[in-house]
Amino acid sequence: PKQQQIALTTFPNVINGVIKDTTNNYLEGVVVVIYDKEGLPVRALKTNKLGQFSGSTPLPNGIYTLELEKDNFSFDVLQMQLEGEVLPPLMITSKGVMS
């Protein structure tokens, strides 16, 4: 069966997504820190049992950086631009387990 995309939010400029490991398992407890263009943290989110995270309030338009943290996992740093649109969920996979 085809996996259906779940909308995590219907509000514009709300960053949301799903995080998995390299074997496609959902990662619970990943901390997602969102920084503004000045490098100041503006949101800190945590994934649930289904690897989902979602902000509760919209961010102003602009460029943001996302850093993800979970013990023993590594992730790419992501950058995105918000322009007043409803965002589809980000599908993020860890780069692997750190030794």
N, C-alpha and C positions, 0 to 999 in steps of 0.2 A: 504493500500500500504506500501511496505517496504521502510523505510527511507534509502536513499543512502548516503554513506560516501563521503564527499567532501574533496578532497585533497587541503589543504591550501598552500602547498609549494611543490616544486620539488627539492629543494636544501638540501643537507645533513647538519646535525647539526643545523637546524633552528627549534626552539621550537615553536609549534603552538597548538591550541586547541579550544574547545568550552566549555563555562561555562553556566550551568543552575542552577535554584533553585530546591528545593525539589519537586515542582509540575511540573517540566519539562519545565518551561518557560525560554527562553534565558535571560541572565543577561547582560545588557548593562552597560558600564562604570566601569567594574571591572578592577582594576589595578593589573597587574601581574609583580612582581619584581623578576628578576632572579639573583641569587648570585653565585659566583664562590666558589671553595673549601676553599678559604681563608675568605669567608664571605663578599666579596666586591660585591656591585651591578654592574652587567655588562649589564643589559637591564631592561627597564621599558616599559611595553606594556599595552594597554587598549583595552577592548573588544568593538566591534561595536554593532549595533542593533540586530545582529543575535548571539550575545554572542561569536563571533570569535575573536581570537587574533593570531598574527603571527609576528615573528621577521623578519626583512628585510635583515639581514646578518647572515651568519653562525657563530657559536661559535667554539672555539678550542675544541678538544676532552678533556673530563674530566667529573668530577662530579659537578652537579649544583643543587641548591635548589630553589624552586619556592614558593613564598609567595603571597597570593592573598588577596586583600583588597577591600571591598565595605561596605559602611555604613549599619549597621544593619544585615549584613550577616557574617557567620563564615565559614572558610575553613580549611581543613587539609593542613599542610606544605608538599610539595612534593619534592622528591629527584630523580634525574635521571642521568644516565651516557650516555654521547654522545661518539659515536665511529665511526664517519664518515659516518653514514647512513641517508637516508631520513626517517624522523620520521612521523609516522601516527599521526593525530590530537589526543591530549589528550582530553578525555571526562571527564569533571570535574563537580561534583554536589556539591552545598553548603551543609554544615552540618545542616543548618537551619537558622532561623532568630533569632538574639540576642534580648533579651528583655531589 
